[in-house]
Amino acid sequence: MTDGRSWQGDWKVRIHERLQERGFQSLTAFADARPAVPFVELAEELGKDDVAGVQVLRGLLAEAERNKRVTRFVRDVFVRHLAYSLPNGWPTVMDDHSRFLVAKALAYWSTDIPESHQARVDQAGDALDANPPPPGWRPLGPDDELLCTLLPDEEA
């Protein structure tokens, strides 16, 4: 966790330089090489004291918008939040604690996506609630078959 230094200076340039040092041409390529890794861990890898998870999230969204891959980004956000909230995958038993963890992952997902996809994410969340995936389901990336069924690509 950063102590506020992540917002000092030009954080976009700082992240870009860190990516180039690691041999990546884009933040998306960096994130794709680390599927299902939560945003805070991606940020720590790029700069434990001066890069924040929300900066990684914003950078990934900007790249997705430029490349017309926003729906894939939205699925990726879900995967990373689910990995953070439910590291062992979808709960086997839906007790109060499990329901809370699922709700937390869905809430984080819903708050971290562009408004353009909000209705689709709400529908996907409702579908997961009505027809839960198999116990232990843990998508390993944004191209997970179930996720692609819930949120198919629609960009031209």
C-alpha positions in Angstrom: 0.0 0.0 0.0 1.3 3.4 -0.9 1.5 6.4 1.5 0.3 9.0 -1.1 3.5 9.1 -3.1 1.8 7.3 -6.0 0.0 10.6 -6.8 3.2 12.7 -6.8 4.7 13.6 -10.1 3.4 12.2 -13.4 2.3 8.7 -12.4 1.4 7.8 -16.0 5.0 8.4 -17.2 6.3 6.6 -14.1 4.2 3.5 -14.9 5.2 3.7 -18.6 8.9 3.8 -17.7 8.5 0.8 -15.3 6.7 -1.2 -18.0 9.5 -0.5 -20.5 12.1 -1.5 -17.9 10.3 -4.8 -17.7 10.1 -5.2 -21.5 6.3 -4.5 -21.9 4.9 -2.2 -24.5 1.7 -1.6 -22.7 0.0 -2.0 -19.4 -2.4 -4.5 -21.0 0.5 -6.7 -22.0 1.9 -6.5 -18.5 -1.5 -7.4 -17.0 -2.2 -10.2 -19.5 1.1 -11.8 -18.5 -0.3 -11.9 -14.9 -3.9 -13.2 -15.3 -6.1 -13.1 -12.2 -3.6 -11.1 -10.2 -5.4 -8.4 -8.2 -4.8 -4.8 -9.1 -3.0 -4.0 -5.8 -0.4 -6.8 -6.5 0.1 -5.5 -10.1 0.7 -2.1 -8.7 3.2 -3.4 -6.1 5.1 -5.1 -8.8 5.4 -1.9 -10.7 6.3 0.2 -7.7 5.5 -0.9 -4.1 5.8 2.7 -2.8 4.7 4.8 -5.7 2.1 3.0 -7.8 -1.5 2.4 -6.7 -3.9 -0.3 -7.9 -6.4 2.4 -9.0 -3.7 3.8 -11.3 -3.2 0.4 -12.9 -7.0 0.1 -13.3 -7.3 3.5 -14.9 -4.4 2.8 -17.2 -5.9 -0.5 -18.3 -9.3 1.2 -19.0 -7.6 3.9 -21.1 -5.8 1.3 -23.2 -9.0 -0.7 -23.6 -10.9 2.3 -24.8 -8.2 3.2 -27.3 -8.2 -0.4 -28.6 -12.0 -0.9 -28.5 -11.7 -3.8 -26.0 -13.7 -2.4 -23.1 -15.8 -5.5 -22.7 -12.7 -7.6 -22.3 -11.4 -5.1 -19.8 -14.7 -5.4 -17.8 -14.3 -9.2 -17.7 -10.7 -8.8 -16.6 -11.8 -6.5 -13.7 -14.2 -9.2 -12.6 -11.5 -11.8 -12.7 -9.1 -9.7 -10.6 -11.7 -8.7 -8.0 -12.9 -12.3 -7.7 -9.3 -13.5 -7.2 -8.8 -10.9 -4.5 -12.1 -11.6 -2.7 -12.4 -15.3 -3.3 -8.9 -16.7 -3.9 -10.1 -20.3 -3.6 -12.8 -19.7 -6.2 -16.6 -19.7 -6.1 -17.8 -20.9 -2.6 -18.9 -24.5 -2.1 -21.4 -23.5 0.5 -23.3 -20.2 0.3 -23.5 -19.3 3.9 -23.6 -15.7 5.1 -19.8 -15.2 5.0 -19.6 -16.6 1.4 -22.5 -14.5 0.3 -20.8 -11.4 1.7 -17.5 -12.3 -0.2 -19.4 -12.8 -3.4 -21.3 -9.6 -2.9 -18.1 -7.7 -2.2 -16.4 -9.0 -5.4 -19.5 -8.1 -7.4 -19.7 -4.6 -5.8 -16.1 -3.9 -6.5 -16.6 -5.0 -10.0 -19.6 -2.8 -10.5 -17.8 0.3 -9.2 -14.7 -0.2 -11.3 -16.2 -0.4 -14.7 -17.3 2.4 -17.1 -20.9 3.5 -17.0 -21.4 2.2 -20.6 -21.2 -1.4 -19.3 -23.1 -1.0 -16.0 -26.4 -2.5 -17.2 -24.6 -5.5 -18.7 -22.6 -6.1 -15.5 -25.8 -5.8 -13.4 -27.3 -8.5 -15.6 -24.2 -10.7 -15.4 -24.3 -10.4 -11.6 -27.9 -11.3 -11.5 -27.2 -14.3 -13.7 -24.4 -15.5 -11.4 -26.7 -15.1 -8.4 -29.6 -17.0 -10.1 -27.4 -19.7 -11.6 -24.1 -19.9 -9.6 -21.1 -21.3 -11.2 -19.7 -24.6 -10.0 -18.0 -24.6 -6.6 -14.3 -23.7 -6.9 -14.9 -21.8 -10.3 -12.1 -19.3 -10.6 -11.7 -17.7 -14.0 -8.1 -17.4 -14.9 -8.5 -14.6 -17.3 -10.9 -12.4 -19.2 -11.4 -15.0 -21.9 -13.0 -17.5 -19.5 -15.8 -19.4 -21.3 -18.5 -18.6 -18.7 -17.5 -14.9 -18.5 -17.6 -14.6 -22.3 -21.0 -16.1 -22.2 -22.2 -13.6 -19.6 -20.4 -10.6 -21.3 -19.7 -11.3 -24.9 -17.6 -8.9 -26.8 -19.6 -6.3 -28.7 -17.0 -3.7 -29.8 -16.5 -3.3 -33.5 
